[in-house]
C-alpha cells in the first residue's frame, strides 16, 4: 500500500510563472482532505527546492497537514506545530560556503544576466531564477564550473527557470529519507512525482515514481510512470494511487 504521496511544486503542482489549473488544484485539495478519513487515499505532502514561505503557502492551498520539505532536503516544516527542523548536516562550514556562493552569484551572474534574481528567502542553499530558459542554460554551466571546483560538498541542479546549489547531504533523497523516518513510513510505501534533475535522488528511493509529460526526457526515462502535464498530472497520480490501494 502507498501511504504517502509526495509532490514537487514547480513543473508538477504548477507551471512556473503561470496561473495553475485551479480545478485540478481544488480536486487535489479535496483528496488530501479525504485522506484523513479513508486509509486507501494516501496522505499528501510536498518536497520542493523552493524556500519555506512558498512551500508553506502551497501546503495551505492543498490542505497538507503533514511535515513538508523545503529547500530540497534543507528543512522540514511541521504545519501542525509551526516548527522548522533544519538539516543537521547544514553546519558552520556549509553555512559559510552558502554565503560565499550567494556573494558570487550576486557579483558575477545576476548582474550579467538581465532578469535574474536570487531566491531571497533560502537559508541552506543558494538559487537564482530567470524565466528565460536560454539564460538558465548558460548560467547553469557557469555555476557547475564554479561550484564543482571550489565546493565539492554541493551539487548543482537546474529547472527551466532556476539554478539551485544544494548541499549533497540535504538533497531531496536525503530529505525524503528523513521524512520517512520521522513519519515511520517505509520508503516502499511512498510515491513521489518530480520533473527535473534535483528530483532524481528522491525518485530513485521511493516505492512508486512518477513524472509529468512536461518533465525533462532523462527524468521520464527514470520513473515508473509518466502522466499528463502539471497540474493534471499530479491529480492523475493521486487517482492512480487510490485505485492501486483499493485494488490490494
Phi, psi and omega in degrees: 000142174267117184263340184221130176248118180251131178240141166287169180255283182301127180087351180237285176292324180222160165268130180304137176069010178236148175293136184285170173283096188293331178296316179292320178301317181297320179291321176300317178298318180298317179294320177301318179292318181293336180298339180285346182244337186239115184292343178282347179261114181299144172295153184246139169211184190235143167226110187223150173283352180292158178287168186309311186300322181292314182296318179299318181296314180293324176301323177292320176308314191268005180059041177279128176240005174269163175303143182241143178266132175230166187049046183064260176244021183288329182206154175240131177249123177260107186290336180292322182255354183059042182241143175250133173246120181274147177302127184294343179280352177277081184266188183297324178296315179293321179298318178294320179297317179298319178299318179294318180295317179299320179296319178294317178301315180295317187278338186246307187271310189299321181285341183265348180237101184302139179088006180264140174220154178281157172279094195302322190273004183286144183243312185266351177216180181235142180210159174222155187227140173206130181290350180271106184299327181295323177290323177300317180301316180293316181293324178303316180294319178297319179294317178304314181296318183288311185289320181300326181280322191254336188227074185294346179280357182247156173236155185242133178228156178224145167249189177293338187233005184209159170235134184232132178249113193236138172299128184304325181275009177228030178278184186291330176296314179295321179297316180292324175300314181298316179296320178302315179293319182297320183269355182056047175240127181295147179302327178292347180261013182243140172244147181218140174241131179211168188226356185222178187300327179296343180274345185303315180301329177280316181298330186280351185243352185269168181291323178224130183241143184222157173215143173286160182298336179279000179292161174302146184300323181289341173281315180302326181289341186263345188263166179288321187217137174255134186245188174292176180295158170301142004265346181298332179294321178295316178297318178301315179299314181303314181293322177297319181295321177296315179298320178299312181297320181289339180274354182284000000 
